[in-house]
Amino acid sequence: MNNHQLELAKQLHKEGHLFYCTCSTLPGLLQSMDLSTLKCYPPGQPEKFSAFLDKVVGLQK
């Protein structure tokens, strides 16, 4: 429950969207990281979320 930010960072690292490290592994990561290996994160689709909320609160069927 209290480590959701860490869980998100690890998952995004696993998917190739960012580099994840700890304080002790930061120097090594800075020396070895290759920014060209990162994948772009797909753009959001806020219209899908707003349509879902409209259905939940009864504004749309």
PDB file of N, CA, C, O and CB in Angstrom:
ATOM      1  N   MET A   1       0.818  -1.201   0.000  1.00  0.00           N
ATOM      2  CA  MET A   1       0.000   0.000   0.000  1.00  0.00           C
ATOM      3  C   MET A   1       0.857   1.259   0.000  1.00  0.00           C
ATOM      4  O   MET A   1       0.557   2.211  -0.721  1.00  0.00           O
ATOM      5  CB  MET A   1      -0.928   0.002   1.200  1.00  0.00           C
ATOM      6  N   ASN A   2       1.903   1.275   0.787  1.00  0.00           N
ATOM      7  CA  ASN A   2       2.660   2.509   0.952  1.00  0.00           C
ATOM      8  C   ASN A   2       3.812   2.665  -0.024  1.00  0.00           C
ATOM      9  O   ASN A   2       4.532   3.662   0.030  1.00  0.00           O
ATOM     10  CB  ASN A   2       3.185   2.584   2.332  1.00  0.00           C
ATOM     11  N   ASN A   3       4.000   1.701  -0.915  1.00  0.00           N
ATOM     12  CA  ASN A   3       5.119   1.806  -1.844  1.00  0.00           C
ATOM     13  C   ASN A   3       4.649   1.832  -3.293  1.00  0.00           C
ATOM     14  O   ASN A   3       5.332   1.311  -4.175  1.00  0.00           O
ATOM     15  CB  ASN A   3       6.083   0.651  -1.633  1.00  0.00           C
ATOM     16  N   HIS A   4       3.495   2.429  -3.545  1.00  0.00           N
ATOM     17  CA  HIS A   4       2.944   2.437  -4.899  1.00  0.00           C
ATOM     18  C   HIS A   4       3.850   3.169  -5.886  1.00  0.00           C
ATOM     19  O   HIS A   4       3.891   2.807  -7.062  1.00  0.00           O
ATOM     20  CB  HIS A   4       1.568   3.078  -4.896  1.00  0.00           C
ATOM     21  N   GLN A   5       4.566   4.174  -5.437  1.00  0.00           N
ATOM     22  CA  GLN A   5       5.467   4.894  -6.340  1.00  0.00           C
ATOM     23  C   GLN A   5       6.645   4.021  -6.739  1.00  0.00           C
ATOM     24  O   GLN A   5       7.080   4.046  -7.890  1.00  0.00           O
ATOM     25  CB  GLN A   5       5.968   6.185  -5.684  1.00  0.00           C
ATOM     26  N   LEU A   6       7.157   3.256  -5.798  1.00  0.00           N
ATOM     27  CA  LEU A   6       8.244   2.327  -6.086  1.00  0.00           C
ATOM     28  C   LEU A   6       7.763   1.220  -7.030  1.00  0.00           C
ATOM     29  O   LEU A   6       8.469   0.849  -7.967  1.00  0.00           O
ATOM     30  CB  LEU A   6       8.795   1.719  -4.777  1.00  0.00           C
ATOM     31  N   GLU A   7       6.572   0.702  -6.781  1.00  0.00           N
ATOM     32  CA  GLU A   7       6.011  -0.332  -7.656  1.00  0.00           C
ATOM     33  C   GLU A   7       5.834   0.203  -9.073  1.00  0.00           C
ATOM     34  O   GLU A   7       6.126  -0.505 -10.037  1.00  0.00           O
ATOM     35  CB  GLU A   7       4.661  -0.835  -7.104  1.00  0.00           C
ATOM     36  N   LEU A   8       5.363   1.433  -9.216  1.00  0.00           N
ATOM     37  CA  LEU A   8       5.190   2.037 -10.529  1.00  0.00           C
ATOM     38  C   LEU A   8       6.534   2.211 -11.230  1.00  0.00           C
ATOM     39  O   LEU A   8       6.660   1.907 -12.416  1.00  0.00           O
ATOM     40  CB  LEU A   8       4.477   3.385 -10.405  1.00  0.00           C
ATOM     41  N   ALA A   9       7.532   2.697 -10.506  1.00  0.00           N
ATOM     42  CA  ALA A   9       8.864   2.873 -11.092  1.00  0.00           C
ATOM     43  C   ALA A   9       9.434   1.543 -11.570  1.00  0.00           C
ATOM     44  O   ALA A   9       9.997   1.465 -12.663  1.00  0.00           O
ATOM     45  CB  ALA A   9       9.816   3.515 -10.075  1.00  0.00           C
ATOM     46  N   LYS A  10       9.294   0.511 -10.767  1.00  0.00           N
ATOM     47  CA  LYS A  10       9.810  -0.807 -11.163  1.00  0.00           C
ATOM     48  C   LYS A  10       9.087  -1.334 -12.397  1.00  0.00           C
ATOM     49  O   LYS A  10       9.720  -1.913 -13.279  1.00  0.00           O
ATOM     50  CB  LYS A  10       9.669  -1.809 -10.008  1.00  0.00           C
ATOM     51  N   GLN A  11       7.779  -1.145 -12.471  1.00  0.00           N
ATOM     52  CA  GLN A  11       7.013  -1.628 -13.625  1.00  0.00           C
ATOM     53  C   GLN A  11       7.385  -0.847 -14.891  1.00  0.00           C
ATOM     54  O   GLN A  11       7.569  -1.441 -15.954  1.00  0.00           O
ATOM     55  CB  GLN A  11       5.496  -1.509 -13.353  1.00  0.00           C
ATOM     56  N   LEU A  12       7.494   0.466 -14.779  1.00  0.00           N
ATOM     57  CA  LEU A  12       7.880   1.266 -15.938  1.00  0.00           C
ATOM     58  C   LEU A  12       9.296   0.938 -16.397  1.00  0.00           C
ATOM     59  O   LEU A  12       9.597   0.993 -17.590  1.00  0.00           O
ATOM     60  CB  LEU A  12       7.769   2.751 -15.614  1.00  0.00           C
ATOM     61  N   HIS A  13      10.166   0.597 -15.446  1.00  0.00           N
ATOM     62  CA  HIS A  13      11.514   0.148 -15.792  1.00  0.00           C
ATOM     63  C   HIS A  13      11.450  -1.183 -16.532  1.00  0.00           C
ATOM     64  O   HIS A  13      12.121  -1.373 -17.547  1.00  0.00           O
ATOM     65  CB  HIS A  13      12.389   0.019 -14.525  1.00  0.00           C
ATOM     66  N   LYS A  14      10.648  -2.089 -16.025  1.00  0.00           N
ATOM     67  CA  LYS A  14      10.487  -3.410 -16.643  1.00  0.00           C
ATOM     68  C   LYS A  14       9.980  -3.286 -18.082  1.00  0.00           C
ATOM     69  O   LYS A  14      10.370  -4.063 -18.952  1.00  0.00           O
ATOM     70  CB  LYS A  14       9.518  -4.274 -15.815  1.00  0.00           C
ATOM     71  N   GLU A  15       9.112  -2.308 -18.322  1.00  0.00           N
ATOM     72  CA  GLU A  15       8.545  -2.099 -19.655  1.00  0.00           C
ATOM     73  C   GLU A  15       9.460  -1.262 -20.554  1.00  0.00           C
ATOM     74  O   GLU A  15       9.165  -1.080 -21.736  1.00  0.00           O
ATOM     75  CB  GLU A  15       7.188  -1.425 -19.538  1.00  0.00           C
ATOM     76  N   GLY A  16      10.567  -0.754 -20.002  1.00  0.00           N
ATOM     77  CA  GLY A  16      11.540  -0.031 -20.800  1.00  0.00           C
ATOM     78  C   GLY A  16      11.293   1.460 -20.963  1.00  0.00           C
ATOM     79  O   GLY A  16      11.857   2.092 -21.856  1.00  0.00           O
ATOM     80  N   HIS A  17      10.446   2.027 -20.100  1.00  0.00           N
ATOM     81  CA  HIS A  17      10.110   3.449 -20.219  1.00  0.00           C
ATOM     82  C   HIS A  17      11.014   4.361 -19.390  1.00  0.00           C
ATOM     83  O   HIS A  17      11.086   5.562 -19.650  1.00  0.00           O
ATOM     84  CB  HIS A  17       8.679   3.664 -19.807  1.00  0.00           C
ATOM     85  N   LEU A  18      11.694   3.808 -18.410  1.00  0.00           N
ATOM     86  CA  LEU A  18      12.582   4.606 -17.581  1.00  0.00           C
ATOM     87  C   LEU A  18      13.643   3.722 -16.963  1.00  0.00           C
ATOM     88  O   LEU A  18      13.558   2.494 -17.009  1.00  0.00           O
ATOM     89  CB  LEU A  18      11.799   5.344 -16.493  1.00  0.00           C
ATOM     90  N   PHE A  19      14.648   4.365 -16.384  1.00  0.00           N
ATOM     91  CA  PHE A  19      15.660   3.639 -15.629  1.00  0.00           C
ATOM     92  C   PHE A  19      15.291   3.723 -14.161  1.00  0.00           C
ATOM     93  O   PHE A  19      14.854   4.769 -13.679  1.00  0.00           O
ATOM     94  CB  PHE A  19      17.093   4.208 -15.888  1.00  0.00           C
ATOM     95  N   TYR A  20      15.466   2.633 -13.464  1.00  0.00           N
ATOM     96  CA  TYR A  20      15.172   2.582 -12.030  1.00  0.00           C
ATOM     97  C   TYR A  20      16.446   2.174 -11.311  1.00  0.00           C
ATOM     98  O   TYR A  20      17.166   1.282 -11.761  1.00  0.00           O
ATOM     99  CB  TYR A  20      13.997   1.587 -11.711  1.00  0.00           C
ATOM    100  N   CYS A  21      16.716   2.826 -10.204  1.00  0.00           N
ATOM    101  CA  CYS A  21      17.868   2.449  -9.390  1.00  0.00           C
ATOM    102  C   CYS A  21      17.609   2.847  -7.944  1.00  0.00           C
ATOM    103  O   CYS A  21      16.628   3.516  -7.618  1.00  0.00           O
ATOM    104  CB  CYS A  21      19.169   3.114  -9.920  1.00  0.00           C
ATOM    105  N   THR A  22      18.512   2.417  -7.108  1.00  0.00           N
ATOM    106  CA  THR A  22      18.498   2.832  -5.704  1.00  0.00           C
ATOM    107  C   THR A  22      19.652   3.816  -5.513  1.00  0.00           C
ATOM    108  O   THR A  22      20.447   4.026  -6.429  1.00  0.00           O
ATOM    109  CB  THR A  22      18.626   1.591  -4.722  1.00  0.00           C
ATOM    110  N   CYS A  23      19.741   4.403  -4.354  1.00  0.00           N
ATOM    111  CA  CYS A  23      20.834   5.348  -4.087  1.00  0.00           C
ATOM    112  C   CYS A  23      22.191   4.675  -4.290  1.00  0.00           C
ATOM    113  O   CYS A  23      23.123   5.284  -4.816  1.00  0.00           O
ATOM    114  CB  CYS A  23      20.727   5.909  -2.649  1.00  0.00           C
ATOM    115  N   SER A  24      22.292   3.424  -3.873  1.00  0.00           N
ATOM    116  CA  SER A  24      23.589   2.743  -3.974  1.00  0.00           C
ATOM    117  C   SER A  24      23.941   2.342  -5.404  1.00  0.00           C
ATOM    118  O   SER A  24      25.121   2.179  -5.713  1.00  0.00           O
ATOM    119  CB  SER A  24      23.592   1.513  -3.094  1.00  0.00           C
ATOM    120  N   THR A  25      22.963   2.179  -6.278  1.00  0.00           N
ATOM    121  CA  THR A  25      23.252   1.786  -7.662  1.00  0.00           C
ATOM    122  C   THR A  25      23.228   2.969  -8.639  1.00  0.00           C
ATOM    123  O   THR A  25      23.469   2.791  -9.833  1.00  0.00           O
ATOM    124  CB  THR A  25      22.251   0.739  -8.113  1.00  0.00           C
ATOM    125  N   LEU A  26      22.939   4.174  -8.135  1.00  0.00           N
ATOM    126  CA  LEU A  26      22.865   5.351  -8.999  1.00  0.00           C
ATOM    127  C   LEU A  26      24.169   5.652  -9.735  1.00  0.00           C
ATOM    128  O   LEU A  26      24.127   5.883 -10.944  1.00  0.00           O
ATOM    129  CB  LEU A  26      22.472   6.545  -8.184  1.00  0.00           C
ATOM    130  N   PRO A  27      25.321   5.661  -9.071  1.00  0.00           N
ATOM    131  CA  PRO A  27      26.557   5.972  -9.810  1.00  0.00           C
ATOM    132  C   PRO A  27      26.806   5.014 -10.981  1.00  0.00           C
ATOM    133  O   PRO A  27      27.183   5.451 -12.068  1.00  0.00           O
ATOM    134  CB  PRO A  27      27.749   5.931  -8.860  1.00  0.00           C
ATOM    135  N   GLY A  28      26.600   3.739 -10.767  1.00  0.00           N
ATOM    136  CA  GLY A  28      26.791   2.766 -11.832  1.00  0.00           C
ATOM    137  C   GLY A  28      25.807   2.957 -12.963  1.00  0.00           C
ATOM    138  O   GLY A  28      26.168   2.831 -14.134  1.00  0.00           O
ATOM    139  N   LEU A  29      24.575   3.259 -12.627  1.00  0.00           N
ATOM    140  CA  LEU A  29      23.565   3.490 -13.654  1.00  0.00           C
ATOM    141  C   LEU A  29      23.922   4.714 -14.497  1.00  0.00           C
ATOM    142  O   LEU A  29      23.805   4.681 -15.722  1.00  0.00           O
ATOM    143  CB  LEU A  29      22.179   3.668 -13.013  1.00  0.00           C
ATOM    144  N   LEU A  30      24.352   5.781 -13.853  1.00  0.00           N
ATOM    145  CA  LEU A  30      24.704   6.999 -14.580  1.00  0.00           C
ATOM    146  C   LEU A  30      25.858   6.760 -15.558  1.00  0.00           C
ATOM    147  O   LEU A  30      25.927   7.396 -16.610  1.00  0.00           O
ATOM    148  CB  LEU A  30      25.076   8.107 -13.597  1.00  0.00           C
ATOM    149  N   GLN A  31      26.748   5.855 -15.212  1.00  0.00           N
ATOM    150  CA  GLN A  31      27.872   5.557 -16.092  1.00  0.00           C
ATOM    151  C   GLN A  31      27.493   4.629 -17.236  1.00  0.00           C
ATOM    152  O   GLN A  31      28.106   4.679 -18.303  1.00  0.00           O
ATOM    153  CB  GLN A  31      28.994   4.946 -15.298  1.00  0.00           C
ATOM    154  N   SER A  32      26.492   3.782 -17.027  1.00  0.00           N
ATOM    155  CA  SER A  32      26.207   2.743 -18.018  1.00  0.00           C
ATOM    156  C   SER A  32      24.923   2.935 -18.809  1.00  0.00           C
ATOM    157  O   SER A  32      24.711   2.236 -19.800  1.00  0.00           O
ATOM    158  CB  SER A  32      26.150   1.438 -17.343  1.00  0.00           C
ATOM    159  N   MET A  33      24.070   3.848 -18.409  1.00  0.00           N
ATOM    160  CA  MET A  33      22.762   3.946 -19.062  1.00  0.00           C
ATOM    161  C   MET A  33      22.876   4.435 -20.504  1.00  0.00           C
ATOM    162  O   MET A  33      23.714   5.273 -20.838  1.00  0.00           O
ATOM    163  CB  MET A  33      21.855   4.878 -18.274  1.00  0.00           C
ATOM    164  N   ASP A  34      22.014   3.889 -21.332  1.00  0.00           N
ATOM    165  CA  ASP A  34      21.946   4.257 -22.748  1.00  0.00           C
ATOM    166  C   ASP A  34      20.530   4.770 -22.999  1.00  0.00           C
ATOM    167  O   ASP A  34      19.582   3.991 -23.088  1.00  0.00           O
ATOM    168  CB  ASP A  34      22.303   3.029 -23.701  1.00  0.00           C
ATOM    169  N   LEU A  35      20.404   6.078 -23.110  1.00  0.00           N
ATOM    170  CA  LEU A  35      19.081   6.686 -23.250  1.00  0.00           C
ATOM    171  C   LEU A  35      18.363   6.245 -24.519  1.00  0.00           C
ATOM    172  O   LEU A  35      17.136   6.313 -24.588  1.00  0.00           O
ATOM    173  CB  LEU A  35      19.203   8.191 -23.237  1.00  0.00           C
ATOM    174  N   SER A  36      19.099   5.801 -25.509  1.00  0.00           N
ATOM    175  CA  SER A  36      18.467   5.375 -26.763  1.00  0.00           C
ATOM    176  C   SER A  36      17.680   4.076 -26.604  1.00  0.00           C
ATOM    177  O   SER A  36      16.902   3.711 -27.486  1.00  0.00           O
ATOM    178  CB  SER A  36      19.524   5.200 -27.844  1.00  0.00           C
ATOM    179  N   THR A  37      17.875   3.380 -25.490  1.00  0.00           N
ATOM    180  CA  THR A  37      17.144   2.124 -25.273  1.00  0.00           C
ATOM    181  C   THR A  37      15.757   2.341 -24.683  1.00  0.00           C
ATOM    182  O   THR A  37      14.949   1.414 -24.637  1.00  0.00           O
ATOM    183  CB  THR A  37      17.939   1.216 -24.361  1.00  0.00           C
ATOM    184  N   LEU A  38      15.478   3.557 -24.233  1.00  0.00           N
ATOM    185  CA  LEU A  38      14.175   3.820 -23.622  1.00  0.00           C
ATOM    186  C   LEU A  38      13.077   3.886 -24.674  1.00  0.00           C
ATOM    187  O   LEU A  38      13.288   4.381 -25.782  1.00  0.00           O
ATOM    188  CB  LEU A  38      14.213   5.123 -22.825  1.00  0.00           C
ATOM    189  N   LYS A  39      11.905   3.380 -24.312  1.00  0.00           N
ATOM    190  CA  LYS A  39      10.728   3.419 -25.180  1.00  0.00           C
ATOM    191  C   LYS A  39       9.875   4.625 -24.804  1.00  0.00           C
ATOM    192  O   LYS A  39       9.764   4.978 -23.630  1.00  0.00           O
ATOM    193  CB  LYS A  39       9.901   2.100 -25.068  1.00  0.00           C
ATOM    194  N   CYS A  40       9.284   5.241 -25.798  1.00  0.00           N
ATOM    195  CA  CYS A  40       8.345   6.338 -25.528  1.00  0.00           C
ATOM    196  C   CYS A  40       7.091   5.777 -24.871  1.00  0.00           C
ATOM    197  O   CYS A  40       6.613   4.702 -25.233  1.00  0.00           O
ATOM    198  CB  CYS A  40       7.982   7.101 -26.838  1.00  0.00           C
ATOM    199  N   TYR A  41       6.573   6.511 -23.913  1.00  0.00           N
ATOM    200  CA  TYR A  41       5.330   6.105 -23.271  1.00  0.00           C
ATOM    201  C   TYR A  41       4.177   6.533 -24.174  1.00  0.00           C
ATOM    202  O   TYR A  41       4.157   7.666 -24.653  1.00  0.00           O
ATOM    203  CB  TYR A  41       5.193   6.728 -21.836  1.00  0.00           C
ATOM    204  N   PRO A  42       3.222   5.642 -24.409  1.00  0.00           N
ATOM    205  CA  PRO A  42       2.120   6.010 -25.313  1.00  0.00           C
ATOM    206  C   PRO A  42       1.289   7.164 -24.747  1.00  0.00           C
ATOM    207  O   PRO A  42       1.114   7.267 -23.533  1.00  0.00           O
ATOM    208  CB  PRO A  42       1.215   4.794 -25.568  1.00  0.00           C
ATOM    209  N   PRO A  43       0.783   8.020 -25.615  1.00  0.00           N
ATOM    210  CA  PRO A  43      -0.024   9.145 -25.129  1.00  0.00           C
ATOM    211  C   PRO A  43      -1.302   8.659 -24.440  1.00  0.00           C
ATOM    212  O   PRO A  43      -1.834   7.597 -24.763  1.00  0.00           O
ATOM    213  CB  PRO A  43      -0.381  10.085 -26.292  1.00  0.00           C
ATOM    214  N   GLY A  44      -1.767   9.438 -23.508  1.00  0.00           N
ATOM    215  CA  GLY A  44      -2.987   9.085 -22.788  1.00  0.00           C
ATOM    216  C   GLY A  44      -4.226   9.245 -23.646  1.00  0.00           C
ATOM    217  O   GLY A  44      -4.189   9.856 -24.714  1.00  0.00           O
ATOM    218  N   GLN A  45      -5.313   8.690 -23.166  1.00  0.00           N
ATOM    219  CA  GLN A  45      -6.612   8.807 -23.832  1.00  0.00           C
ATOM    220  C   GLN A  45      -7.653   9.239 -22.801  1.00  0.00           C
ATOM    221  O   GLN A  45      -8.497   8.445 -22.386  1.00  0.00           O
ATOM    222  CB  GLN A  45      -7.024   7.456 -24.511  1.00  0.00           C
ATOM    223  N   PRO A  46      -7.582  10.511 -22.391  1.00  0.00           N
ATOM    224  CA  PRO A  46      -8.470  10.980 -21.324  1.00  0.00           C
ATOM    225  C   PRO A  46      -9.943  10.891 -21.688  1.00  0.00           C
ATOM    226  O   PRO A  46     -10.791  10.822 -20.799  1.00  0.00           O
ATOM    227  CB  PRO A  46      -8.134  12.400 -20.969  1.00  0.00           C
ATOM    228  N   GLU A  47     -10.263  10.891 -22.969  1.00  0.00           N
ATOM    229  CA  GLU A  47     -11.672  10.799 -23.364  1.00  0.00           C
ATOM    230  C   GLU A  47     -12.277   9.457 -22.942  1.00  0.00           C
ATOM    231  O   GLU A  47     -13.471   9.388 -22.653  1.00  0.00           O
ATOM    232  CB  GLU A  47     -11.814  10.987 -24.885  1.00  0.00           C
ATOM    233  N   LYS A  48     -11.488   8.411 -22.903  1.00  0.00           N
ATOM    234  CA  LYS A  48     -11.997   7.110 -22.456  1.00  0.00           C
ATOM    235  C   LYS A  48     -12.342   7.154 -20.970  1.00  0.00           C
ATOM    236  O   LYS A  48     -13.369   6.617 -20.555  1.00  0.00           O
ATOM    237  CB  LYS A  48     -10.962   5.997 -22.730  1.00  0.00           C
ATOM    238  N   PHE A  49     -11.486   7.793 -20.166  1.00  0.00           N
ATOM    239  CA  PHE A  49     -11.747   7.893 -18.736  1.00  0.00           C
ATOM    240  C   PHE A  49     -12.973   8.760 -18.467  1.00  0.00           C
ATOM    241  O   PHE A  49     -13.795   8.424 -17.614  1.00  0.00           O
ATOM    242  CB  PHE A  49     -10.526   8.462 -18.010  1.00  0.00           C
ATOM    243  N   SER A  50     -13.098   9.861 -19.181  1.00  0.00           N
ATOM    244  CA  SER A  50     -14.263  10.729 -18.942  1.00  0.00           C
ATOM    245  C   SER A  50     -15.550  10.029 -19.373  1.00  0.00           C
ATOM    246  O   SER A  50     -16.584  10.219 -18.733  1.00  0.00           O
ATOM    247  CB  SER A  50     -14.108  12.072 -19.698  1.00  0.00           C
ATOM    248  N   ALA A  51     -15.519   9.230 -20.434  1.00  0.00           N
ATOM    249  CA  ALA A  51     -16.702   8.469 -20.849  1.00  0.00           C
ATOM    250  C   ALA A  51     -17.065   7.438 -19.787  1.00  0.00           C
ATOM    251  O   ALA A  51     -18.244   7.225 -19.503  1.00  0.00           O
ATOM    252  CB  ALA A  51     -16.458   7.774 -22.210  1.00  0.00           C
ATOM    253  N   PHE A  52     -16.057   6.799 -19.202  1.00  0.00           N
ATOM    254  CA  PHE A  52     -16.298   5.836 -18.124  1.00  0.00           C
ATOM    255  C   PHE A  52     -16.958   6.522 -16.929  1.00  0.00           C
ATOM    256  O   PHE A  52     -17.933   6.012 -16.377  1.00  0.00           O
ATOM    257  CB  PHE A  52     -14.977   5.164 -17.690  1.00  0.00           C
ATOM    258  N   LEU A  53     -16.427   7.676 -16.532  1.00  0.00           N
ATOM    259  CA  LEU A  53     -17.017   8.400 -15.400  1.00  0.00           C
ATOM    260  C   LEU A  53     -18.452   8.829 -15.701  1.00  0.00           C
ATOM    261  O   LEU A  53     -19.316   8.764 -14.827  1.00  0.00           O
ATOM    262  CB  LEU A  53     -16.166   9.629 -15.050  1.00  0.00           C
ATOM    263  N   ASP A  54     -18.704   9.258 -16.915  1.00  0.00           N
ATOM    264  CA  ASP A  54     -20.071   9.655 -17.293  1.00  0.00           C
ATOM    265  C   ASP A  54     -21.036   8.489 -17.117  1.00  0.00           C
ATOM    266  O   ASP A  54     -22.165   8.675 -16.663  1.00  0.00           O
ATOM    267  CB  ASP A  54     -20.111  10.157 -18.755  1.00  0.00           C
ATOM    268  N   LYS A  55     -20.593   7.290 -17.475  1.00  0.00           N
ATOM    269  CA  LYS A  55     -21.445   6.106 -17.315  1.00  0.00           C
ATOM    270  C   LYS A  55     -21.663   5.795 -15.838  1.00  0.00           C
ATOM    271  O   LYS A  55     -22.779   5.483 -15.424  1.00  0.00           O
ATOM    272  CB  LYS A  55     -20.821   4.887 -18.028  1.00  0.00           C
ATOM    273  N   VAL A  56     -20.601   5.879 -15.046  1.00  0.00           N
ATOM    274  CA  VAL A  56     -20.681   5.556 -13.619  1.00  0.00           C
ATOM    275  C   VAL A  56     -21.649   6.472 -12.894  1.00  0.00           C
ATOM    276  O   VAL A  56     -22.423   6.014 -12.053  1.00  0.00           O
ATOM    277  CB  VAL A  56     -19.304   5.648 -12.976  1.00  0.00           C
ATOM    278  N   VAL A  57     -21.617   7.762 -13.208  1.00  0.00           N
ATOM    279  CA  VAL A  57     -22.482   8.705 -12.490  1.00  0.00           C
ATOM    280  C   VAL A  57     -23.831   8.894 -13.175  1.00  0.00           C
ATOM    281  O   VAL A  57     -24.653   9.691 -12.722  1.00  0.00           O
ATOM    282  CB  VAL A  57     -21.789  10.047 -12.358  1.00  0.00           C
ATOM    283  N   GLY A  58     -24.060   8.160 -14.272  1.00  0.00           N
ATOM    284  CA  GLY A  58     -25.365   8.175 -14.911  1.00  0.00           C
ATOM    285  C   GLY A  58     -25.606   9.282 -15.905  1.00  0.00           C
ATOM    286  O   GLY A  58     -26.756   9.570 -16.234  1.00  0.00           O
ATOM    287  N   LEU A  59     -24.553   9.914 -16.397  1.00  0.00           N
ATOM    288  CA  LEU A  59     -24.717  10.980 -17.369  1.00  0.00           C
ATOM    289  C   LEU A  59     -24.777  10.446 -18.801  1.00  0.00           C
ATOM    290  O   LEU A  59     -25.139  11.170 -19.728  1.00  0.00           O
ATOM    291  CB  LEU A  59     -23.586  11.977 -17.235  1.00  0.00           C
ATOM    292  N   GLN A  60     -24.423   9.197 -18.965  1.00  0.00           N
ATOM    293  CA  GLN A  60     -24.392   8.574 -20.305  1.00  0.00           C
ATOM    294  C   GLN A  60     -24.776   7.112 -20.149  1.00  0.00           C
ATOM    295  O   GLN A  60     -24.459   6.477 -19.144  1.00  0.00           O
ATOM    296  CB  GLN A  60     -22.968   8.714 -20.984  1.00  0.00           C
ATOM    297  N   LYS A  61     -25.454   6.594 -21.143  1.00  0.00           N
ATOM    298  CA  LYS A  61     -25.833   5.170 -21.083  1.00  0.00           C
ATOM    299  C   LYS A  61     -25.120   4.378 -22.122  1.00  0.00           C
ATOM    300  O   LYS A  61     -25.315   3.167 -22.217  1.00  0.00           O
ATOM    301  CB  LYS A  61     -27.324   4.994 -21.254  1.00  0.00           C
TER     302      LYS A  61
END
